[in-house]
Structure formats: structure tokens, C-alpha cells
Amino acid sequence: MKYQYTPSPAFPHLRGGMPLTEIALCHGGHEITVTALVDSGATMSVLPYDVGLELGLAWEDQKVPVDVGGVLKNASAYGVLVQGEISPLPPVSLVFAWVDRTSDQIRTILGQMNFFHHYKIIFEAYNDTFEIIPREVN
């Protein structure tokens, strides 16, 4: 599937934007659709705290702490597994670093670890497009 970059509201007169996509996330019977940044520079996928709560996750029940690093180096985070679906592509299991920052502080990020293993991602910034292609299973 090919997508258009989303223009940045902070820089409305500049060409380009951000590779954002809608993704439905499911966990334990809860589902939420969020706009996520497809980020080849992010080592791992990041799930904001409030999104995790909407998925029925409980912070105090988490057992797998993770070190996020980067701009979130001081954030507490736990590894969580959720189902993700970018329609019309089939759903996949995704591992996220669930961080103690809300979605008004950090976007949902689809990063290298796990997300990029399920999909081939082609960025064409010069055309303001990116493509998400399911991995071929042999």
C-alpha cells in the first residue's frame, strides 16, 4: 500500500511531511485505532501510556522492563505484545516499548525492531510518499 506523507502543521509552507499511517491495535478484547509514525530511525516501536491503558494494559502488571534510550532515555518502559493491523493488510503481532509518556508528549512509533521485520518499507520523500509491503512468507 502506498501512502502520502502528512504535512507538518508546524511548517505548513514547507514541502514534505511525515510518514504517518493509521493502525488498529488490539489487546485482550480492546481495540483502538491510532495514527503512528513509521520511523526507520527508531530502534523499537513505542506505545504511549494512555494508548496502552485504552488497550486494557495495566502498568503495575508489567514484568519486562526495557531501556528505550534516545529522547526517551529517562522514561520508564515495559515490553508489551499487541496485535496491529494496517488495513487492508493482514494483522501481525507487534512488540512495543510501552512508555510512561502520554500521546500528547510522544507519538505512537512503528520502529525497526519487529515492525520492519513484518513489512518492507520504501520511503520516497522526493515524491512525498512511502509504501508498506507485507513480507513474503516462503
N, C-alpha and C positions, 0 to 999 in steps of 0.2 A: 504494500500500500504506500502510495506517495502522498506526502503532506506538505503544506505550505508552512514556512516559518511564520511565527506570530510576531507582529511588530511590537517593539518595546514601547509601552506608554511613557516611559521616562525620556525617550528620544524619538518622538513621533515624526520628525523630519528626516531621520536617517534611514537609508535603505538597509534592509536586513531585519533581523529579529532573532527569535529564539525557537529552537526545535521543541515545541510543546505538543503533547498528544493526550487525548482522553483515554483513561484506563479504568476499567471496572475492577475493583479489588474486593475479594471475598474471603471471609474467615469465620468459621463457626456459625454459619447461617446469617451472618451480617454482610451487607454489601454496600459499597459506596463508590461513586464514580468521581475521580479527581482529574485535574489537569496536571500532568507530570512533565518535567524537563528531561529530555533524552540527552544524557551528558556523557560523552566519551572521555572526558577528563576526570570523571568521578570514579574512584575505585569501586565503591559499593553503592547500592541503591539506598535511598534514605526515605523514611516514613515519618512525617511529623507526628508529634504526640497526640494531638486531637483527632487525627485521622485514625490512628491506632485504637483510640477509645471508641470511635464510631464503629470500628470493626469488631468490638467486643473484647479487645485485648485488655488485660489488667497488668499494670506496671509492676505491682508487688508480686505477681506470679512468675515473672520472667527469670530465667536461670542462666542465660547465655550472654554475659556482658561482652561488648565489642568496643574496640578503640577505633573511633571514626577518623580522627586526625583532621588536617586541613583547617578550614574556617570553623569546623565543629570540634576542634581538639579539646575544648573544655566541656563539651556536652557529655552527659551520661547517655549510654545507648545499649540496647539489647538486640540480639539477633532474633528475628521472627520470620515465620514462613506463612505466606498468604497466596491465594490464587489470584492471578492477574489476567485480564482479557482485554485486548485491544481489538474491538470489533472491526471487521468480520473474521479476524484471526482466531485460532483455537486458544483456549485458556492454557496457561502454564503456571507451574509453581515458582514463586519468586521469593528470594531471601532479601529482607530489608534490615537495615540498621534503624530500629525504632528509637528516635531521639527525644530528649526532654525539651524540645523546642516546638512551638506551635506553627501551624501553617501560615500565620501572619508574620513569622520570623524566617521560615525556610520552606522552600517548595518540596513537593514530593519529587524525588530524583530517581531516574532509572539509569543506573551506572553499569560499569564494566562487569563486575562480578555478578554472575548469574543472568541478568537481563541480556547482556550482549552474547551470552552462550546460547540463548534460545533464538536469537534473531541476528540476521545480517543487517547492519545499519549503514546506509550510504548517505553522507551529508553532501549536498550541493549548494553551498552557501551562495555561490555566484548566481544561482537560479532561485534562491530563497526557498529551496525545497530539501526535504530529507525523505528517505524511504526506509520502511521497516519490512523485512522479508523473513518469513519463518524459515528456520533451519531445516534443511532436508534431512530426514532420518532414513538411514540405509538399513 
